[in-house]
Amino acid sequence: MGLYAYNGEWQGERLTYTYMPGLALTPDGGIVIADTGSTLYRVTKTPDRQSCALAAMDASISKGVNWLPAGRQYRLRTTT
């Protein structure tokens, strides 16, 4: 549910997270959406600060890798 758009690399990006049954394009290429009441919203896209996002992802991955004990192998246990 929500409104999606494709970025320059054809990856889907979610613009809204709620159900909005009404949608209209403005002459200048903008998007206006309406909720089930009487409220209109102009959709604007805030550019991501990509370097900050990548640094945060790298830090999360490093924490996970460092948490695992070195050289230990894990096996999945199955129950029957």
TORKOL-4160 file (C-alpha; in steps of 0.2 Angstrom, whole numbers, padded with zeros to 4 digits, m for minus):
80
<pt num="1" X="0000" Y="0000" Z="0000"/>
<pt num="2" X="0006" Y="0017" Z="m0004"/>
<pt num="3" X="0013" Y="0027" Z="m0018"/>
<pt num="4" X="0029" Y="0022" Z="m0027"/>
<pt num="5" X="0041" Y="0029" Z="m0040"/>
<pt num="6" X="0056" Y="0023" Z="m0049"/>
<pt num="7" X="0073" Y="0032" Z="m0047"/>
<pt num="8" X="0086" Y="0035" Z="m0060"/>
<pt num="9" X="0092" Y="0017" Z="m0058"/>
<pt num="10" X="0074" Y="0010" Z="m0060"/>
<pt num="11" X="0073" Y="0005" Z="m0042"/>
<pt num="12" X="0056" Y="0007" Z="m0034"/>
<pt num="13" X="0055" Y="0020" Z="m0020"/>
<pt num="14" X="0041" Y="0021" Z="m0008"/>
<pt num="15" X="0034" Y="0039" Z="m0007"/>
<pt num="16" X="0020" Y="0037" Z="0005"/>
<pt num="17" X="0015" Y="0023" Z="0017"/>
<pt num="18" X="m0004" Y="0026" Z="0018"/>
<pt num="19" X="m0019" Y="0022" Z="0007"/>
<pt num="20" X="m0023" Y="0037" Z="m0003"/>
<pt num="21" X="m0038" Y="0033" Z="m0015"/>
<pt num="22" X="m0037" Y="0050" Z="m0024"/>
<pt num="23" X="m0022" Y="0055" Z="m0035"/>
<pt num="24" X="m0020" Y="0069" Z="m0048"/>
<pt num="25" X="m0006" Y="0076" Z="m0058"/>
<pt num="26" X="m0003" Y="0095" Z="m0058"/>
<pt num="27" X="0002" Y="0104" Z="m0074"/>
<pt num="28" X="0019" Y="0107" Z="m0068"/>
<pt num="29" X="0022" Y="0088" Z="m0065"/>
<pt num="30" X="0018" Y="0087" Z="m0047"/>
<pt num="31" X="0007" Y="0075" Z="m0038"/>
<pt num="32" X="m0008" Y="0079" Z="m0027"/>
<pt num="33" X="m0016" Y="0065" Z="m0017"/>
<pt num="34" X="m0032" Y="0064" Z="m0006"/>
<pt num="35" X="m0036" Y="0054" Z="0009"/>
<pt num="36" X="m0054" Y="0047" Z="0012"/>
<pt num="37" X="m0059" Y="0063" Z="0021"/>
<pt num="38" X="m0057" Y="0080" Z="0013"/>
<pt num="39" X="m0038" Y="0083" Z="0015"/>
<pt num="40" X="m0026" Y="0085" Z="0000"/>
<pt num="41" X="m0008" Y="0082" Z="0001"/>
<pt num="42" X="0006" Y="0088" Z="m0011"/>
<pt num="43" X="0019" Y="0074" Z="m0013"/>
<pt num="44" X="0037" Y="0081" Z="m0012"/>
<pt num="45" X="0052" Y="0070" Z="m0012"/>
<pt num="46" X="0066" Y="0075" Z="0000"/>
<pt num="47" X="0083" Y="0069" Z="m0007"/>
<pt num="48" X="0092" Y="0056" Z="0003"/>
<pt num="49" X="0109" Y="0060" Z="0010"/>
<pt num="50" X="0117" Y="0045" Z="0002"/>
<pt num="51" X="0134" Y="0046" Z="0010"/>
<pt num="52" X="0126" Y="0046" Z="0028"/>
<pt num="53" X="0114" Y="0032" Z="0023"/>
<pt num="54" X="0129" Y="0021" Z="0017"/>
<pt num="55" X="0139" Y="0025" Z="0032"/>
<pt num="56" X="0125" Y="0019" Z="0044"/>
<pt num="57" X="0123" Y="0003" Z="0034"/>
<pt num="58" X="0141" Y="0000" Z="0034"/>
<pt num="59" X="0141" Y="0002" Z="0053"/>
<pt num="60" X="0126" Y="m0010" Z="0055"/>
<pt num="61" X="0135" Y="m0023" Z="0045"/>
<pt num="62" X="0151" Y="m0021" Z="0054"/>
<pt num="63" X="0142" Y="m0024" Z="0071"/>
<pt num="64" X="0134" Y="m0040" Z="0065"/>
<pt num="65" X="0150" Y="m0047" Z="0058"/>
<pt num="66" X="0160" Y="m0042" Z="0074"/>
<pt num="67" X="0146" Y="m0050" Z="0085"/>
<pt num="68" X="0148" Y="m0067" Z="0077"/>
<pt num="69" X="0163" Y="m0077" Z="0085"/>
<pt num="70" X="0177" Y="m0079" Z="0073"/>
<pt num="71" X="0179" Y="m0097" Z="0065"/>
<pt num="72" X="0163" Y="m0104" Z="0073"/>
<pt num="73" X="0151" Y="m0113" Z="0061"/>
<pt num="74" X="0133" Y="m0113" Z="0064"/>
<pt num="75" X="0120" Y="m0126" Z="0059"/>
<pt num="76" X="0102" Y="m0125" Z="0058"/>
<pt num="77" X="0092" Y="m0136" Z="0070"/>
<pt num="78" X="0077" Y="m0145" Z="0063"/>
<pt num="79" X="0063" Y="m0152" Z="0074"/>
<pt num="80" X="0053" Y="m0167" Z="0069"/>
